Amino acid sequence: MSIGKILVVDDDKNICELLRLYLEKEGYSVALSNEGEEALAKFNAINPDLVLLDIMLPTLDGWQVCREIRKTSNVPIIMLTAKGETFDKVLGLELGADDYVVKPFDTKEVIARVKAVLRRIGNTAPAVEHKEVNYDKLSVNMTRYELKVNGKVIDTPPKELELLFHLASNPNRVYTRDQLLDEVWGFEYYGDSRTIDVHVKRLREKLEGVSDKWSLKTVWGVGYKFEVAE
């Protein structure tokens, strides 16, 4: 019995088959694609629970595929990047990816990240008693994984929503970037603290100017806080 559907997109057929082998061994149902347009067609056909997405693809590259998916879905996306360059990592996060793995990767690391993302999303509602925070013109609901601003639902990737919920659940508390990586990502994270900056930037684009009663603040030299006016 399948415990979740994974779409693996990579132009290297050997990598696809290797990931399929390991993922199916863990109990996941796996679909494969080796190019961008086909990947989007399969995504729409099977509605996967998570996408493993390579950057270098024929027809449409991984950036384009990620953009198209994010127009209609907040499904978790883990980018598979051939380079360890900061630009590639940051661009993927800015486009709405939730995580990235740098090639050459350890297959066990990929599986661990897939499990962690799906566990985190699947278990958030029952594991947390206080599943919603509300402020002036702002509502973050982790049961429905929903962000409302001025009463309007705003499409938000899962990781952004989890970060905002964590900060807003602890108003006026200052968190370092490392604390946020540890407490929000919830597993051994192989990236760097720039990840937090990218997610905060994207949240600010959705939230700035909404209310003068709260704000997402940078504490220079330390980290971030969700500041609420006394």
N, C-alpha and C positions, 0 to 999 in steps of 0.2 A: 504494500500500500504506500502510495506516494505521500511524503510529508511536505511537499511544496514543489512548484514548477520553476525551473531555472532556465533562462535563455542565455546561452553562451555564444558570443559573437567574436570571432577572430578569423583573420584570413589564413592563418596557419592551421591546416586541418589536423596536424598531429597534436597541437595544443588543444584543439577542440575535443578530440577523441580522448586525450589524457584527462581533461577536466570532466568529461562525461563519465569516464570510468570511475573516477573518485567520487563524483557527486552521486551517481546511481548506487554506488556501494553504500553511501550514507542514507539512501532512501529517497532521494529527490528524483523527480521526473525531469528529464533534460531535453531541450530542443537546441539544435545547432544551426548557426548561419555563418557563412564565410564572406558576406558582403553586405553593405549598408542598406540598400533598398529591400533586399530579401529579409534582413533583420527586422525592419519596420513592419513588413507584411506579417511575419511570424509573430511579432509582438502583438499586433492587433488581433491575430487569429487565436492565440493561446492565452493571452492575458497573464503573463508570468508573475510570480511573486518577487522575483529579483532578476536583474540583468547583469551579466559579466560582459563588459563591452571594451573591445580593443579600440585603439585610436586609429591605427593605420589600416584602412579598409578600402576596397574598390567600390565604385559607384557613389557611395556617400561615406565620408569618414566618420569616426566615432564622435567627433564634436557635433556634426550635423545630426547624427542619429540621436544623440543625447538631447539636443535642442528640440527635435520633433517629438520625442517621448514626453518631454517636460511640458509640451503644449497641452497634453491631455491627461497626463498621469504623474503621480508622485511615487510610483514604484521605486524601491531602492535600486540604485545603479552603482556598481563598483567598476571603475575604469581599470583596464589593463594597459599600462603605459610601457613602451619599449625604452623610454628614457627616464632617468632619474632627475631630469631638470625641473627646477621649481616652476618654470613657466607652464609646463605641461600639467603639473599637479594643480596649480592654482586655477588655470583655465578650466579644467574639468570641474573643479568645485564651484567655480563661478557660474558654469552652465547648469548646475543642479545635480552633479554627481554627489554621492554620499561618502565615497571612499575611493581609494586607488591602490593598486598593487603594482610595483615596478618589476618589469621583466629583467633578467630571468628570475622567476619566483619559485618558492617552495610550494608545491601543490597543497601541502598540509596547511600552510598559512592562508591560502585562498579559501580552503574549506572552513577554516576557523573563522575567517571574516564573514563568510556567507552565513554560517550558523549564528554568529553573534548579532548580525544585522536582523535576521529573521526572528531570532529569539527576543531581541529587544523590542521589536515592533509588535510581535505576537503576544508578549507577556506584559506590556505596559499597562493595559487596562486592569487585569486582575491583580497585578502586583502592587499597584499604587492606589491607596484609598482616596487620596485627594487628586482627582484626575482632571480638574479644571481650575484655571485661575482667571479672574476677571478684574479688569481695571477700567477706567474711563475710556470708552470707545474701543476696548480691547478685550478679546476672549480667546484663551488658548485651551482647547479641549483635547485631551490625550486619549479619551475613549474613542472619539471619531477621527483623531489625528486631523484636527481642523483649527485653522486660525481665522478669526473674524476681526475685521477692522471697520469701525463705523457700521457694524451690523452686516457687513458684506464678507462673504467667504473669500479668502485670498489663497490661491494655490501656493503651497509651501512644501518643499521637500522634507521628508521625515527628520533628517538630521538637524535642519534649521529649527524645526518645530520643537524638537527635544531640547535643543540649546536654549531657546527662548523660554520654554516651560521651566527649565531648571533655574535660570536666572530670575524669572518672574515669581517663582515659588519661594525665593529667598531675597526679597526686596532689600536694597541698600547694602547687601553683602558683596564685598569685593572678592572676585575670584582671579587667581592667576591663570594664564593660558594652560599651564600644565595641569592645574586642578580641574579645569573644564575638560581637557582631553581625557583625564582619568575618570571623572565622575559622569560625564555625558556619553562618551564613547564606550566606556564600561569594559574595555578589554585592552590588552597590551597593544598600544598603537605605535606603528612603525613610522608615522609621518612626523611632521614638525609643527611647531606652534603657529606657523603661518596659516594653518588650516582654520584655526579659530578666527583669525582676522578676516578671512574670506567669508566665513559664515556670518559674522557680525555685520560686515559690509552689506551682504545681501539682505539681512534682516532690516537694517537701517533704511534701505531703499523702500521697504514696505511700510515702515513705522514712523519715520521722522516727520514731525509736524502734525501728527495725529492728535496729540493731547499735550497740554502743558503740565499735566499732573504726574507724568512719568516719562522716563526716557532711558535709552540704552546708552550708558556712559562709558567712555574710556577713562581708566585711571592710569595716567601716564607712568610708565616704568613698572607697573604692577599687572594690570589686566583689565577686567570689565565688571560692571555691575548694572543691575536694573534699578535705577534710582526712582524713588517715589517721593513726591513732595510731602513734607510734613503738614 
